[in-house]
């Protein structure tokens, strides 16, 4: 089941090793370790029942039909014990808060987790600091502090430090933030996203000036032409792929626990909007493995969804949290994010082109089913174990729907997990039939799509290649349409890259931004081929994609 590249990744990053770096467990041992630890968190069950559920968990992972986020595979049943993928930390406008967050970031990165921050509450550069009567250095200067802290922290040799830095579009330092990554040496441990508001897009549409507001006192510092600011974002994304956009008002319209406060930040890949100190507990189903005889086996998928929801809910209790505040809110809201990988391979097996209305329908049907069944599974757990502690006053309370989990669905990128499962990444089209990939540690490997290799025998090459729609074959409009089909059917958000050819212009990017907002997406990331000297993925079949 595990191919050679997956085995190398497992040995390098996931399997327990001795002091000499040699694996001390097999792949089967790893899955059993994880299954036993997660199932063991349900203390209400007798040992025989826990063994039965452990066997279920083991089998769905061993069959590579479901995999949890990497820290769960790495840390479950081991001393570290931290099982969540990522966290959001607050950054308030004081040195004490800023450096407390730096310390907490260090603890999280040591445990194998990633971090997201909103720096929007920090006063702008040059603003007065009353305690010293000096001038503030601004958010970007402090993002550099977090970046340096990440640089010096090793995550046990398994995961690089990953961060998301977010700044609101109406912050006075927004131009500095947008342009900072024009220098490729800057903030190498951060993804950057601008939290854009509905007001900003309306100002763009009407070609109006847009106010920049000092968060310290709420006063307008100056006004800038909205379209000029949008053009700056588009040009920078054209050049480096960053910043991305988070449609923050859209995010908060679906905030299930708005009574606890607004969402201001996300995890590093943007698919999990979180309140301060919340964690994301993610897992993905390989939907390609759900295809039987040219159709999706929804009966099998239903069982898998219910087992996966139970697994992820158990993970919340099985995890050791690096900070007490994280433990408290994670167990109080019990957010989980069940998603899919292998979507492109699923379409190929069904004979559906990725860039087609049939693919959009397939995406909507698949994810609406998973979302519906995940809610039903969460309702069953609520009957068995109780609703999440912050249920009262939540959106689910107002709807009269008792759930165990404030959220149940998310679409993660599954970059490494898809390698382990031998399937396509997340909901992305295949990158190419043959491509180069940079693995953890800088190792570059040549890859042939695993499904393509399996299908080579019974079909001639040219016909076979016609089934494999590559990332740069798909127009940005179809990328967005697929993202929307999933976004409409998940609680949280969607990690998806809108791939654009090397010939795309900044205006093309700007147009896609406007379209994405109008479509009701929660965020968007574009990547123009060859815009970076070093790319994790690169084509082998042609000079540019």
TAFENSUL-V818949 format. One record per backbone hydrogen bond with DSSP energy under -0.5 kcal/mol. CO is the residue of the C=O (numbers start at 1). NH is the residue of the N-H. E is the energy in kcal/mol with one decimal. If there is no record, write none. Layout:
CO;NH;E
CO;NH;E
//
This chain:
1;3;-0.5
3;7;-2.2
4;8;-2.0
5;9;-2.2
6;10;-2.6
7;11;-2.6
8;12;-2.1
9;13;-2.5
9;14;-0.6
10;14;-1.8
10;15;-2.8
16;24;-3.4
16;25;-0.8
18;21;-2.1
22;18;-2.6
26;30;-2.2
27;31;-2.2
28;32;-2.2
29;33;-2.9
30;34;-2.5
31;35;-2.6
32;36;-2.7
33;37;-2.0
34;38;-2.6
35;39;-2.4
36;40;-1.8
38;41;-1.4
39;42;-1.4
41;43;-1.6
42;45;-1.6
46;50;-2.4
47;51;-2.0
48;52;-1.9
49;53;-2.4
50;54;-2.2
51;55;-2.1
52;56;-1.7
53;57;-2.5
54;58;-2.9
55;59;-2.3
56;60;-2.0
57;61;-1.5
58;62;-3.3
59;63;-2.5
60;65;-1.8
60;66;-1.9
61;64;-1.6
65;286;-2.3
67;284;-2.6
69;72;-1.3
69;73;-1.2
70;74;-2.6
71;75;-2.9
72;76;-1.8
75;78;-2.2
75;81;-0.8
81;83;-0.6
81;320;-3.2
85;114;-2.0
86;280;-2.3
87;116;-2.0
88;277;-3.3
92;94;-2.2
94;98;-2.5
95;99;-2.6
96;100;-1.7
97;101;-2.2
98;102;-1.7
99;103;-2.0
100;104;-2.3
101;105;-2.5
102;106;-2.0
103;107;-1.7
104;108;-2.2
105;109;-2.8
106;110;-2.1
107;111;-1.1
108;113;-2.4
109;112;-1.3
114;87;-2.0
115;164;-1.8
116;89;-2.3
117;119;-0.5
117;166;-1.9
119;122;-1.2
124;127;-1.9
127;136;-3.4
128;130;-0.6
129;132;-1.1
129;133;-2.6
129;134;-1.0
134;129;-2.6
136;126;-3.2
138;141;-0.5
138;142;-1.0
139;143;-2.1
140;144;-1.7
141;145;-0.9
142;146;-2.0
143;147;-2.5
144;148;-2.4
145;149;-2.2
146;150;-2.1
147;151;-1.9
148;152;-1.5
149;153;-0.5
150;153;-0.9
152;154;-0.6
154;156;-0.6
155;158;-1.7
155;159;-0.8
162;115;-2.3
163;191;-2.7
164;117;-2.7
165;193;-2.4
166;119;-2.9
167;195;-2.0
168;171;-1.6
170;213;-3.3
171;174;-1.9
173;177;-2.0
174;178;-2.6
175;179;-1.9
176;180;-0.9
177;180;-0.6
179;182;-2.1
180;183;-1.1
182;184;-0.8
183;186;-2.1
187;190;-1.7
189;163;-0.8
191;165;-2.9
192;243;-0.5
192;244;-2.6
193;167;-1.4
193;195;-0.5
194;196;-1.1
194;246;-2.8
195;169;-2.4
196;248;-1.1
196;249;-0.7
197;201;-1.7
198;202;-2.4
199;203;-2.2
200;204;-2.2
201;205;-2.6
202;206;-2.2
203;208;-2.9
204;207;-1.0
208;226;-1.9
210;224;-2.4
212;221;-3.1
212;222;-1.0
213;215;-0.6
214;217;-0.7
214;218;-2.6
219;214;-2.8
222;212;-2.9
224;210;-3.6
225;229;-1.9
226;230;-2.5
227;231;-2.5
228;232;-1.8
229;233;-2.0
230;234;-2.4
231;235;-2.4
232;236;-2.2
233;237;-2.6
234;238;-2.3
235;239;-1.5
236;240;-2.3
236;242;-0.6
237;241;-2.0
244;194;-2.7
245;247;-0.5
245;524;-2.2
246;196;-2.3
246;248;-1.6
247;251;-2.2
248;252;-2.0
249;253;-1.4
250;254;-0.8
251;254;-1.0
252;255;-1.2
254;256;-0.6
255;258;-1.0
256;395;-2.7
257;260;-2.2
258;261;-1.4
265;274;-2.2
267;270;-1.5
271;493;-2.1
272;267;-1.1
274;264;-0.6
274;265;-0.8
275;278;-2.1
278;88;-1.7
279;281;-0.5
280;85;-2.3
280;86;-0.7
280;282;-0.6
281;337;-2.3
282;69;-2.4
283;339;-2.5
284;67;-2.1
285;287;-1.3
285;341;-2.4
286;289;-1.2
287;290;-1.3
288;291;-1.2
290;292;-0.5
290;297;-3.2
292;295;-1.2
295;292;-3.5
296;298;-1.5
297;301;-2.3
298;302;-2.4
299;303;-1.6
300;304;-2.2
301;305;-2.7
302;306;-2.2
303;307;-2.2
304;308;-2.6
305;309;-2.5
306;310;-1.9
307;311;-2.3
308;312;-2.7
309;313;-2.4
310;314;-2.2
311;315;-2.0
312;316;-1.3
313;317;-0.8
314;317;-0.6
314;318;-2.0
315;319;-1.6
319;321;-0.6
323;327;-2.0
324;328;-2.4
325;329;-2.0
326;330;-2.4
327;331;-2.0
328;332;-1.0
329;333;-2.2
330;334;-1.9
331;389;-0.5
332;390;-2.3
333;406;-2.3
337;283;-1.9
338;410;-1.3
339;285;-2.5
341;287;-2.1
342;346;-2.4
343;347;-2.3
344;348;-2.1
345;349;-2.4
346;350;-1.7
347;351;-0.7
347;352;-2.8
348;351;-1.0
354;356;-1.4
356;360;-1.7
357;361;-2.3
358;362;-2.5
359;363;-2.6
360;364;-2.4
361;365;-2.9
362;366;-2.5
363;367;-2.5
364;368;-2.3
365;369;-1.7
366;370;-2.1
367;371;-2.9
368;372;-2.4
369;373;-2.8
370;374;-2.4
371;375;-1.8
372;376;-2.0
373;377;-2.6
374;378;-2.1
375;379;-2.3
376;380;-2.2
377;381;-2.0
378;382;-2.0
378;404;-0.6
379;383;-2.0
380;384;-1.8
381;385;-3.9
381;386;-0.6
382;386;-1.7
388;391;-2.2
391;394;-2.5
391;397;-0.5
394;398;-2.0
395;399;-1.4
396;400;-0.7
396;401;-2.6
397;400;-0.8
400;402;-0.6
401;403;-0.6
403;388;-1.6
407;336;-2.0
408;338;-3.0
409;492;-2.1
410;412;-0.6
411;495;-2.6
414;418;-2.4
415;419;-0.7
416;419;-0.5
416;420;-1.9
417;421;-2.4
418;422;-0.9
418;423;-2.5
419;422;-0.6
424;342;-2.0
425;428;-2.0
426;343;-1.8
428;344;-0.6
430;471;-1.7
433;449;-2.9
434;540;-1.3
434;541;-0.6
435;447;-3.5
436;538;-1.9
437;439;-0.7
437;445;-2.9
439;442;-1.9
443;439;-3.7
443;445;-0.5
445;437;-2.8
447;435;-2.2
449;453;-2.0
450;454;-1.6
451;455;-1.9
452;456;-1.0
455;459;-0.6
456;459;-0.8
460;464;-2.5
461;465;-2.6
462;466;-1.1
463;467;-0.5
464;467;-1.6
464;468;-0.6
465;468;-0.8
467;469;-1.1
468;470;-0.6
469;430;-0.6
470;473;-1.9
470;474;-1.0
471;474;-0.5
475;479;-2.1
476;480;-2.5
477;481;-2.0
478;482;-2.3
479;483;-2.2
480;484;-2.7
481;485;-2.0
482;486;-1.7
483;487;-3.2
484;488;-2.7
486;489;-2.1
487;490;-1.4
493;411;-2.0
494;496;-0.7
496;525;-0.6
497;499;-1.1
498;527;-2.0
500;529;-2.6
501;504;-1.8
505;509;-1.7
506;510;-2.5
507;511;-2.3
508;512;-1.8
509;513;-2.2
510;514;-2.0
511;515;-2.2
512;516;-2.8
513;517;-2.1
514;518;-2.3
515;519;-2.0
516;520;-0.5
516;521;-2.1
517;520;-1.3
522;247;-2.0
524;245;-2.4
525;498;-3.2
527;500;-2.5
527;529;-0.5
528;531;-2.0
533;535;-0.5
536;438;-2.2
538;436;-2.8
//
